[in-house]
Amino acid sequence: MHVSLTVWIVTCVVILGLFVFDFFAHVRTPHAPTLKESGIWSAVYITIAILFGLFVWWHWGGTYGGEYFAGYVTEKALSVDNLFVFVVIMSKFAVPREYQQKVLLLGIVMALVMRGAFIAVGAAAIDAYSWVFYLFGLFLVLTAVKLLREGDDPVEHEEKRETRLERVVKRVFRTTDEFQGDRLTARVNGKRMITPMLLVLVIIGFTDVLFALDSIPAIYGLTQEPYLVFAANAFALMGLRQLYFLLGGLLDRLVYLTYGLSLILAFIGVKLILHALHENTLPFINGGHHVAVPEISTAVSLGVIVGTLVITTVLSLVASRRAEQREAVDAAASQRSSQEQPSLHEPRQRD
């Protein structure tokens, strides 16, 4: 796949333009977006991502088009998992709802810049050393195991991580205890201090570094084209702000999402290891020659990823609905029991 410098520049300018438009059209004036607004713009950015994928399919062929869509779906699913952490951070610092858009958009821009650096490093490593795929694959398998272990209460684990990071940030910077509108810094008693807004932004930015550690190897397991890796990440992150407000309380109902993502990461990890064996150059494995192992096609990868997400979502919603019904039945039974129990203050009826 040959991507000229002009195509790279045009793509980056378009993506930057979309972020600038998003800031001036929706974020510059603080407000809490409605469900309708979030739904419309979430659909707009998903449509743009799909149109870009169709362009890739038309211009470079179905193989690269399929790789882009597989990468985009994977990154979108992982970004939804990121929303759980964003909810924890916003709740912990009690960020006013009308200011959350600014924090999310700036955090997403920071995330894209940092992921761009990870993508460049990953591409250089892959070009220089084919055995890097072994490391990527093993790391994804270990990450999948870690997700399974934390699947019992992911919020608790994230809160512990954010608390440690918060202590480090407060140790380095002077911070205020109260929000100063949507400003990132403020002068208090003659001293320049960072506000909780900037503190939240820093924590979200550093947190996304951790997310990039598994998302970048995951997408490199689906395509080795840096252009597609960057584009899939950019379009997946672009609608994340709208998705945060659109999903809202639905996140709590996706009880099996972590397990689905762990399965996807493990699958991609195995795919990377198989690819590494096929391209093997390590002398202590089969004498430095490639190993005859089956490779997983892009079509199979896309099918496994989409199928896992669909099944996980359906099972999560069914389980959440049943849990709500059980709670409603228990609440009704408890209410009837309290009504039927005679009050201690009621006089006894004489025979």
C-alpha positions as CSV (number, residue, x, y, z in Angstrom):
1,M,0.0,0.0,0.0
2,H,1.6,3.2,-1.2
3,V,0.5,6.4,0.6
4,S,2.0,9.6,-0.7
5,L,3.0,12.5,1.5
6,T,0.2,14.6,0.0
7,V,-2.4,12.0,1.1
8,W,-0.9,12.0,4.6
9,I,-1.0,15.8,4.8
10,V,-4.6,16.1,3.5
11,T,-5.8,13.4,5.9
12,C,-4.2,15.1,8.9
13,V,-5.5,18.5,7.9
14,V,-9.1,17.1,7.5
15,I,-8.9,15.4,10.9
16,L,-7.5,18.6,12.5
17,G,-10.3,20.6,10.8
18,L,-12.9,18.3,12.2
19,F,-11.6,18.8,15.7
20,V,-11.4,22.5,15.3
21,F,-15.0,22.6,14.0
22,D,-16.1,20.4,16.9
23,F,-14.5,22.8,19.4
24,F,-16.0,26.1,18.0
25,A,-19.4,24.6,17.1
26,H,-20.1,22.6,20.3
27,V,-17.4,23.0,23.0
28,R,-16.4,26.6,23.1
29,T,-19.7,27.6,24.8
30,P,-20.1,25.4,27.9
31,H,-23.3,23.5,27.9
32,A,-24.6,20.0,28.6
33,P,-25.5,18.4,25.2
34,T,-28.9,16.9,24.8
35,L,-29.5,13.3,23.8
36,K,-30.6,14.4,20.3
37,E,-27.5,16.5,19.8
38,S,-25.2,13.7,20.9
39,G,-27.0,11.1,18.8
40,I,-26.9,13.2,15.6
41,W,-23.2,14.1,15.8
42,S,-22.2,10.6,16.8
43,A,-24.0,9.3,13.7
44,V,-22.2,12.0,11.6
45,Y,-18.8,10.9,12.8
46,I,-19.5,7.2,12.3
47,T,-20.8,8.0,8.8
48,I,-17.6,9.9,8.0
49,A,-15.5,6.9,9.3
50,I,-17.5,4.5,7.1
51,L,-17.2,6.8,4.0
52,F,-13.4,6.9,4.6
53,G,-13.3,3.1,4.7
54,L,-15.2,2.9,1.4
55,F,-12.7,5.3,-0.1
56,V,-9.9,3.1,1.1
57,W,-11.7,0.1,-0.4
58,W,-12.2,1.9,-3.7
59,H,-8.7,3.3,-4.0
60,W,-6.5,0.6,-2.5
61,G,-8.6,-2.5,-2.8
62,G,-10.8,-4.7,-0.6
63,T,-7.9,-6.2,1.4
64,Y,-6.9,-2.8,2.8
65,G,-10.5,-1.7,3.1
66,G,-11.2,-4.8,5.2
67,E,-8.2,-4.2,7.4
68,Y,-9.3,-0.6,8.0
69,F,-12.8,-1.6,9.0
70,A,-11.5,-4.4,11.3
71,G,-9.1,-1.9,12.9
72,Y,-11.8,0.8,13.2
73,V,-14.3,-1.6,14.9
74,T,-11.7,-2.8,17.3
75,E,-10.5,0.7,18.3
76,K,-14.1,1.8,18.6
77,A,-14.9,-1.0,21.0
78,L,-11.8,-0.3,23.0
79,S,-12.7,3.4,23.1
80,V,-16.1,2.5,24.5
81,D,-14.3,0.7,27.3
82,N,-12.4,3.9,27.9
83,L,-15.7,5.6,28.6
84,F,-16.0,3.6,31.8
85,V,-12.8,5.3,33.1
86,F,-13.9,8.7,31.9
87,V,-17.1,8.2,33.9
88,V,-15.1,7.3,37.0
89,I,-12.8,10.4,36.6
90,M,-15.7,12.8,36.0
91,S,-17.6,11.4,39.0
92,K,-14.6,11.4,41.3
93,F,-13.8,15.1,40.6
94,A,-17.5,16.1,40.3
95,V,-16.9,17.9,37.0
96,P,-20.0,20.0,36.2
97,R,-21.8,18.4,33.2
98,E,-21.6,21.6,31.1
99,Y,-17.7,21.6,31.4
100,Q,-17.3,17.9,30.6
101,Q,-17.3,18.4,26.8
102,K,-14.2,20.6,27.0
103,V,-12.3,18.1,29.1
104,L,-13.2,15.2,26.8
105,L,-12.3,17.0,23.6
106,L,-8.9,18.2,24.8
107,G,-8.2,14.8,26.3
108,I,-9.1,13.1,23.0
109,V,-6.7,15.5,21.1
110,M,-4.0,14.7,23.6
111,A,-4.7,11.0,23.1
112,L,-4.5,11.2,19.3
113,V,-1.1,13.0,19.5
114,M,0.3,10.4,21.9
115,R,-1.1,7.5,19.8
116,G,0.5,9.1,16.8
117,A,3.9,8.8,18.5
118,F,3.1,5.1,19.5
119,I,2.1,4.4,15.9
120,A,5.4,5.8,14.5
121,V,7.5,3.8,17.0
122,G,5.5,0.7,16.3
123,A,5.9,1.0,12.6
124,A,9.7,1.6,12.9
125,A,10.0,-1.4,15.2
126,I,8.1,-3.7,12.8
127,D,10.1,-2.6,9.8
128,A,13.4,-3.2,11.7
129,Y,12.5,-6.4,13.7
130,S,9.9,-8.9,12.6
131,W,10.1,-10.6,16.1
132,V,8.3,-7.6,17.5
133,F,5.1,-9.4,16.6
134,Y,6.0,-12.0,19.3
135,L,6.1,-9.2,21.9
136,F,2.9,-7.6,20.7
137,G,1.1,-10.9,20.7
138,L,2.3,-12.0,24.1
139,F,1.5,-8.5,25.5
140,L,-2.1,-8.7,24.2
141,V,-2.7,-12.2,25.6
142,L,-1.4,-11.0,29.1
143,T,-3.6,-7.9,28.8
144,A,-6.6,-10.1,28.1
145,V,-5.9,-12.2,31.2
146,K,-5.6,-8.9,33.2
147,L,-9.0,-7.7,31.9
148,L,-10.5,-11.0,32.9
149,R,-9.1,-10.7,36.4
150,E,-10.4,-7.2,36.8
151,G,-13.8,-8.1,35.2
152,D,-15.4,-8.5,38.7
153,D,-15.2,-4.8,39.5
154,P,-13.4,-2.8,36.9
155,V,-14.5,0.5,38.4
156,E,-12.8,-0.3,41.7
157,H,-9.5,-1.0,39.9
158,E,-9.7,2.2,37.9
159,E,-10.4,4.3,41.0
160,K,-7.2,2.9,42.6
161,R,-5.2,3.8,39.6
162,E,-6.6,7.3,39.3
163,T,-6.0,8.0,43.0
164,R,-2.3,7.1,42.7
165,L,-2.0,9.3,39.6
166,E,-3.8,12.2,41.3
167,R,-1.4,12.1,44.2
168,V,1.6,12.3,41.8
169,V,0.1,15.3,40.0
170,K,-0.8,17.1,43.2
171,R,2.8,16.5,44.4
172,V,4.2,18.2,41.3
173,F,1.7,21.0,40.8
174,R,-0.1,23.5,43.0
175,T,-3.9,22.8,42.6
176,T,-7.0,24.6,43.7
177,D,-9.9,22.8,45.4
178,E,-12.7,24.5,43.4
179,F,-13.5,24.9,39.7
180,Q,-12.9,28.3,38.2
181,G,-15.5,28.0,35.4
182,D,-13.9,26.1,32.6
183,R,-10.5,27.7,33.0
184,L,-7.4,25.4,33.3
185,T,-5.4,27.7,35.5
186,A,-6.3,30.5,38.0
187,R,-4.5,33.0,40.2
188,V,-5.2,32.4,43.9
189,N,-3.6,34.7,46.5
190,G,-1.2,35.9,43.9
191,K,0.0,32.4,42.9
192,R,-0.8,30.7,39.6
193,M,-2.4,27.4,40.3
194,I,-4.0,24.7,38.2
195,T,-7.7,24.1,38.6
196,P,-9.4,20.7,38.9
197,M,-10.3,21.0,35.2
198,L,-6.6,20.8,34.2
199,L,-6.0,18.1,36.8
200,V,-8.7,16.0,35.3
201,L,-7.3,16.7,31.8
202,V,-3.8,15.6,32.9
203,I,-5.2,12.4,34.4
204,I,-7.3,11.6,31.3
205,G,-4.2,12.2,29.1
206,F,-1.9,9.9,31.1
207,T,-4.6,7.3,31.4
208,D,-4.9,7.2,27.6
209,V,-1.2,6.3,27.4
210,L,-2.1,3.1,29.2
211,F,-4.9,2.5,26.8
212,A,-2.6,3.0,23.8
213,L,-0.3,0.3,25.1
214,D,-2.9,-2.3,24.2
215,S,-4.9,-0.6,21.4
216,I,-1.9,0.1,19.2
217,P,-0.5,-3.5,19.3
218,A,-4.1,-4.7,18.8
219,I,-4.6,-2.8,15.5
220,Y,-1.1,-3.7,14.3
221,G,-2.4,-7.3,14.6
222,L,-5.0,-6.4,12.0
223,T,-3.0,-4.3,9.6
224,Q,0.7,-3.4,9.3
225,E,-0.1,-0.1,7.4
226,P,0.7,2.9,9.6
227,Y,-1.7,5.1,7.6
228,L,-4.6,2.7,8.3
229,V,-3.6,2.4,11.9
230,F,-3.6,6.2,12.3
231,A,-6.8,6.7,10.4
232,A,-8.7,4.0,12.4
233,N,-7.5,5.5,15.7
234,A,-8.4,9.0,14.7
235,F,-11.9,8.2,13.5
236,A,-12.6,6.0,16.5
237,L,-11.6,8.7,18.9
238,M,-13.3,11.5,17.0
239,G,-16.9,10.6,18.0
240,L,-15.9,9.6,21.5
241,R,-17.1,12.8,23.1
242,Q,-20.6,12.5,21.7
243,L,-20.7,8.8,22.5
244,Y,-19.9,9.6,26.2
245,F,-23.1,11.6,26.5
246,L,-25.2,9.4,24.2
247,L,-24.6,6.2,26.1
248,G,-24.8,7.7,29.5
249,G,-26.3,5.1,31.9
250,L,-26.1,2.4,29.2
251,L,-22.5,1.9,30.2
252,D,-23.6,0.3,33.5
253,R,-25.6,-2.2,31.6
254,L,-22.7,-3.5,29.5
255,V,-21.7,-5.9,32.2
256,Y,-20.0,-8.3,29.9
257,L,-18.1,-5.8,27.7
258,T,-14.8,-6.4,29.6
259,Y,-15.0,-10.1,28.9
260,G,-15.8,-9.5,25.2
261,L,-12.8,-7.1,24.9
262,S,-10.5,-9.6,26.6
263,L,-11.6,-12.3,24.1
264,I,-10.9,-9.9,21.2
265,L,-7.5,-9.0,22.5
266,A,-6.6,-12.6,23.2
267,F,-7.7,-13.5,19.6
268,I,-5.6,-10.7,18.1
269,G,-2.7,-11.7,20.3
270,V,-2.8,-15.3,19.0
271,K,-3.1,-13.9,15.5
272,L,0.0,-11.9,16.0
273,I,2.0,-14.8,17.4
274,L,0.9,-17.0,14.4
275,H,2.0,-14.2,12.0
276,A,5.3,-13.9,13.9
277,L,5.9,-17.7,13.5
278,H,5.1,-17.4,9.8
279,E,7.7,-14.6,9.4
280,N,10.1,-16.1,12.0
281,T,13.7,-15.0,11.9
282,L,14.7,-16.0,15.4
283,P,17.5,-18.6,15.3
284,F,16.3,-20.5,18.3
285,I,12.9,-21.1,16.7
286,N,12.9,-23.6,13.9
287,G,16.5,-22.7,13.1
288,G,15.5,-19.1,12.1
289,H,13.2,-20.4,9.3
290,H,9.5,-19.7,9.1
291,V,7.1,-22.1,10.8
292,A,4.3,-23.6,8.7
293,V,1.3,-22.4,10.7
294,P,-2.1,-21.2,9.5
295,E,-2.6,-17.4,9.3
296,I,-6.0,-15.8,10.2
297,S,-7.4,-13.7,7.4
298,T,-8.8,-10.2,7.7
299,A,-12.3,-11.5,6.9
300,V,-12.2,-14.0,9.8
301,S,-10.8,-11.4,12.1
302,L,-13.5,-8.9,11.3
303,G,-16.2,-11.6,11.8
304,V,-14.8,-12.7,15.2
305,I,-14.5,-9.1,16.4
306,V,-18.0,-8.0,15.3
307,G,-19.6,-11.3,16.4
308,T,-18.0,-11.1,19.8
309,L,-19.2,-7.5,20.3
310,V,-22.7,-8.3,19.2
311,I,-23.0,-11.3,21.4
312,T,-21.4,-9.5,24.4
313,T,-23.8,-6.5,24.0
314,V,-26.9,-8.7,23.7
315,L,-26.0,-10.9,26.7
316,S,-25.2,-7.8,28.7
317,L,-28.5,-6.1,28.0
318,V,-30.4,-9.3,28.7
319,A,-28.6,-9.8,32.0
320,S,-29.2,-6.2,33.0
321,R,-32.9,-6.4,32.2
322,R,-33.2,-9.6,34.3
323,A,-31.4,-8.0,37.2
324,E,-33.7,-4.9,37.0
325,Q,-36.7,-7.2,37.0
326,R,-35.5,-9.1,40.0
327,E,-34.8,-5.9,41.9
328,A,-38.3,-4.6,41.0
329,V,-39.9,-7.9,42.2
330,D,-37.8,-7.8,45.5
331,A,-38.8,-4.2,46.1
332,A,-42.5,-4.9,45.5
333,A,-42.3,-7.9,47.8
334,S,-40.6,-5.9,50.5
335,Q,-43.2,-3.1,50.2
336,R,-46.1,-5.6,50.5
337,S,-44.4,-7.2,53.5
338,S,-44.1,-3.8,55.3
339,Q,-47.7,-2.9,54.5
340,E,-49.1,-6.2,55.8
341,Q,-47.1,-6.1,59.1
342,P,-49.3,-4.6,61.8
343,S,-48.1,-1.3,63.2
344,L,-46.9,-1.2,66.8
345,H,-49.0,1.8,67.4
346,E,-52.3,0.3,66.2
347,P,-54.6,-0.7,69.0
348,R,-55.5,-4.3,69.2
349,Q,-59.0,-5.2,68.3
350,R,-61.1,-6.7,71.2
351,D,-62.7,-10.0,70.7
